[in-house]
Amino acid sequence: MWFKALRIYQARTEQPWSSDSLEQALATKPFRSCSSTEESTAGWVSPSNGAMLVHSQGEHWLLKLKIEEKILPASVVREQLLETVEALEAAENRRVGRKERQNLTDELRLTLLPKAFTRSRYVWVWLDGKNNRVMLDTTTDKQAELALNLLREGLGSLPVIPLNTQLAAVQVMTEWAMQQPPADFNLLDSCELRDADDDNAIMRCRGQNLASDEIQQLLAAGKRVTQLGLSWQEQLSFTLTDTLMLKSLNFAEHLQQEAADVNPDQDPLIALDAEFILMNNTLMPLIDQLIIYHQGLSDNLSQDL
């Protein structure tokens, strides 16, 4: 269950979340499989593979969204469309226009969907009631929006916005790459650099000493850091992005071993509890430190949302 990524959404005001209210909200949007004519569906499933849709630990709740998608490659549709258009043009001695071609494409998709294979994806959602945050284990905008929208529909309201701070992440990361980060953080060997005047000018570095003359000269010439590999307190490593998203989360082996040690019988529910607690206890202070080093939440998070 260890998150691989962390998108953070913040509400400044206290949220009325509870296990009961969340359970009721999620029950209005349970997962169901795609029908023969649907390309995708999404809904909530049990994080523990049990009856409950919400897994709670004090003021923290863990949710699990399941997304099912039909696999219908565009190349298959194009091939079928070409055969249909050629047969129609030959039979009626006319050219098939753009609008009719689009209608044929839609009809073919409906014909092929019942025969398509399906794949499932999962998005873990962590609600932190103490800090009024919603955190998602995904790097994909579409999946994040889907999860938030379904949660908002069930709750009736979800007044959160992406985490935003007084100092821009790009400014902080660039300063850290040039001058070293605070004591709790260490630079790793990866970063993404962009030209301040041209967003299309991107340089991605891996296996590089960021203190090297080559990297430092690029920074001195005006390149800005938009992604930065970091480790924190020997607890985990990650890549911080310009949107304050944490990617490529990798929890230290001793944390994972600690979770395994409390569950010698490999009980799935105990494993979920242990991993969720350890993840919370690790990520909460990290997030708080990042906010402090970015000089606090931005003004748009200091007002009621």
C-alpha positions in Angstrom: 0.0 0.0 0.0 3.0 2.3 0.3 2.3 5.3 -1.9 4.5 5.8 -5.0 3.5 9.4 -5.5 1.8 12.1 -3.5 -0.5 14.9 -4.8 -1.4 17.1 -2.0 -4.7 19.1 -1.7 -5.3 21.5 1.2 -8.3 23.1 2.9 -7.6 25.8 5.3 -10.8 25.3 7.3 -11.6 22.3 9.3 -13.5 19.6 7.4 -16.4 17.6 8.9 -15.0 14.2 7.9 -15.8 11.1 10.0 -15.7 7.4 9.3 -19.5 7.2 9.2 -19.9 10.2 6.9 -17.2 9.0 4.5 -18.6 5.4 4.5 -22.0 6.8 3.5 -20.5 9.1 0.9 -18.5 6.3 -0.8 -21.4 4.0 -0.7 -23.2 6.3 -3.2 -20.4 5.7 -5.7 -19.4 2.0 -5.4 -17.4 0.4 -8.2 -19.2 -1.6 -10.8 -17.8 -3.2 -13.9 -18.2 -1.7 -17.4 -21.3 -2.6 -19.3 -21.0 -3.9 -22.8 -21.2 -0.3 -24.2 -19.1 1.5 -21.6 -15.4 2.4 -22.2 -14.6 2.9 -18.6 -16.1 3.0 -15.1 -14.8 4.1 -11.7 -16.0 3.6 -8.1 -14.9 2.9 -4.6 -13.8 -0.5 -3.3 -12.6 -1.7 0.1 -9.0 -0.8 0.9 -8.8 -4.0 3.0 -10.8 -6.2 0.7 -13.5 -6.4 3.3 -17.0 -4.9 3.6 -16.0 -1.4 4.6 -15.1 1.2 2.0 -13.1 3.3 4.5 -10.1 2.2 6.5 -9.5 4.5 9.5 -6.7 5.2 11.9 -7.7 8.0 14.2 -8.1 11.2 12.2 -6.8 9.5 9.1 -8.8 7.6 6.5 -7.6 5.5 3.6 -9.8 5.1 0.5 -9.3 3.1 -2.7 -10.7 4.0 -6.1 -10.9 1.3 -8.8 -10.9 2.3 -12.5 -11.8 -0.2 -15.1 -11.1 0.6 -18.8 -11.8 -1.3 -22.0 -8.7 -1.9 -24.1 -9.6 -0.9 -27.6 -6.5 0.1 -29.5 -6.9 2.9 -32.0 -5.1 0.9 -34.6 -7.8 -1.8 -34.5 -10.6 0.8 -34.9 -8.7 2.4 -37.8 -8.3 -0.9 -39.6 -11.9 -1.8 -39.2 -12.9 1.7 -40.3 -10.8 1.5 -43.5 -12.4 -1.8 -44.5 -15.9 -0.5 -43.8 -15.2 2.8 -45.8 -13.7 0.9 -48.8 -16.6 -1.5 -48.9 -19.2 1.3 -48.7 -17.5 3.4 -51.4 -17.1 0.5 -53.7 -20.8 -0.6 -53.2 -22.3 2.8 -53.6 -19.7 4.4 -56.0 -19.3 7.5 -53.8 -16.8 9.1 -51.4 -17.5 8.8 -47.7 -17.3 12.3 -46.1 -15.7 13.3 -42.8 -19.0 13.5 -40.8 -20.1 10.1 -42.0 -16.6 8.6 -41.3 -16.9 9.9 -37.7 -20.3 8.3 -37.4 -19.0 5.0 -38.7 -16.1 5.3 -36.2 -18.6 5.7 -33.3 -20.6 2.7 -34.5 -17.5 0.6 -34.8 -16.4 1.4 -31.3 -19.8 0.4 -29.9 -19.6 -2.9 -31.9 -16.1 -3.7 -30.7 -16.4 -2.7 -27.1 -18.3 -5.9 -25.9 -15.3 -7.9 -27.3 -12.6 -5.8 -25.8 -10.5 -6.9 -22.8 -10.5 -4.8 -19.7 -7.8 -3.6 -17.3 -8.0 -2.2 -13.8 -6.2 0.6 -12.2 -6.3 1.8 -8.6 -5.8 5.2 -6.9 -5.2 5.3 -3.2 -6.7 8.3 -1.4 -5.5 9.5 2.1 -7.6 12.0 4.0 -5.7 13.7 6.9 -8.4 15.1 9.1 -5.9 16.7 11.5 -4.4 18.9 8.8 -7.4 19.0 6.4 -5.6 17.5 3.5 -6.5 15.1 0.8 -3.6 13.2 -0.7 -3.6 11.0 -3.8 -1.2 8.3 -4.9 -1.1 9.3 -8.6 0.9 11.4 -11.0 -1.9 11.6 -13.5 -4.1 14.7 -13.7 -7.1 12.7 -15.1 -7.0 10.1 -12.3 -6.7 12.8 -9.7 -9.6 14.8 -11.0 -11.7 11.7 -11.2 -11.0 10.7 -7.6 -11.7 14.2 -6.3 -14.9 14.6 -8.3 -16.3 11.2 -7.1 -15.4 12.1 -3.5 -17.0 15.5 -3.9 -20.2 14.1 -5.4 -20.5 11.7 -2.5 -19.8 14.2 0.2 -21.7 17.1 -1.4 -18.7 19.4 -0.9 -14.9 19.0 -1.0 -13.4 22.5 -0.6 -9.7 21.7 -1.3 -7.2 23.1 -3.8 -3.7 22.0 -4.8 -1.1 22.7 -2.1 0.3 26.2 -2.8 2.9 28.1 -0.8 4.3 31.6 -0.4 7.5 30.7 -2.2 7.3 29.0 -5.5 8.8 25.5 -5.5 11.0 26.4 -8.5 12.6 29.1 -6.5 13.3 26.9 -3.5 14.6 24.0 -5.5 16.9 26.2 -7.5 18.3 27.7 -4.3 18.8 24.2 -2.8 20.6 23.0 -5.9 22.9 26.0 -5.9 23.5 26.3 -2.1 22.6 22.9 -0.6 19.2 22.1 1.0 18.5 22.3 4.8 20.0 19.8 7.1 17.2 17.2 7.0 17.4 17.0 3.2 20.1 15.6 0.9 20.4 16.2 -2.8 20.3 13.1 -5.0 21.7 12.8 -8.5 18.8 13.8 -10.6 17.0 17.0 -11.6 15.1 18.7 -14.4 16.3 22.1 -15.6 14.3 24.6 -17.7 15.2 27.9 -19.3 13.6 30.8 -17.5 12.6 32.3 -20.9 11.7 29.2 -22.8 9.6 26.4 -21.2 10.4 24.2 -24.2 14.1 24.2 -23.3 14.3 21.2 -20.9 17.3 19.3 -19.7 16.9 16.2 -17.6 19.9 15.0 -15.6 20.4 11.6 -14.0 23.5 10.1 -12.3 24.9 13.7 -12.1 26.6 15.3 -9.2 24.5 18.5 -8.8 27.4 20.3 -7.2 29.5 19.8 -10.3 30.8 22.8 -12.2 28.7 21.8 -15.2 25.4 21.9 -13.4 26.3 24.9 -11.4 27.2 26.8 -14.5 23.8 26.1 -16.0 22.2 27.4 -12.9 24.3 30.5 -12.9 23.3 31.1 -16.5 19.6 31.2 -15.5 18.4 27.6 -15.7 15.7 26.9 -13.1 15.1 23.6 -11.3 11.6 22.2 -11.9 12.2 18.7 -10.5 14.7 17.7 -7.9 15.7 14.4 -6.4 15.9 14.5 -2.6 16.2 12.2 0.4 14.8 13.1 3.8 16.1 12.0 7.2 17.1 8.6 5.9 13.4 7.8 5.9 12.6 8.1 2.1 13.7 9.5 -1.2 11.5 11.2 -3.8 11.4 13.7 -6.6 9.9 17.1 -5.8 8.2 18.9 -8.7 7.4 22.5 -9.4 3.7 21.8 -8.4 4.8 20.4 -5.0 4.0 16.9 -6.0 6.2 14.1 -4.7 7.1 11.5 -7.3 9.0 8.3 -7.2 8.5 7.9 -3.4 10.8 5.2 -2.1 10.5 4.4 1.6 13.6 3.2 3.4 14.1 -0.5 3.8 14.1 -0.2 7.6 10.5 1.3 7.5 9.3 -1.5 5.3 10.9 -4.1 7.6 9.4 -2.4 10.7 5.9 -2.9 9.1 6.7 -6.5 8.3 8.0 -7.2 11.8 4.7 -6.4 13.4 2.9 -8.8 11.1 4.8 -12.2 11.3 1.6 -14.0 10.2 1.3 -11.8 7.1 -2.3 -10.9 8.0 -3.5 -8.5 5.2 -5.4 -6.2 7.6 -2.5 -5.9 10.0 -0.2 -5.2 7.1 -2.5 -2.4 5.9 -2.7 -0.9 9.4 1.1 -1.0 9.9 2.0 0.5 6.5 -0.7 3.2 6.7 0.5 4.3 10.2 4.2 4.3 9.3 3.5 6.1 6.1 1.4 8.7 7.9 4.1 9.2 10.6 6.8 9.7 7.9 5.0 11.9 5.4 3.2 14.3 7.7 6.3 15.8 9.2 7.9 15.9 5.7 5.0 17.8 4.3 5.1 20.2 7.3 8.8 20.8 6.7 8.3 21.5 3.0 5.6 24.0 3.8 7.9 25.8 6.3 10.8 25.9 3.9 8.4 27.4 1.3 7.5 30.1 3.9 4.1 28.7 4.7 0.8 28.3 2.8 -0.1 30.9 0.2 -2.7 33.6 0.8 -5.4 31.8 -1.2 -5.2 29.0 1.5 -5.4 31.4 4.4 -9.0 32.2 3.5 -12.1 30.1 3.8 -12.5 27.9 0.6 
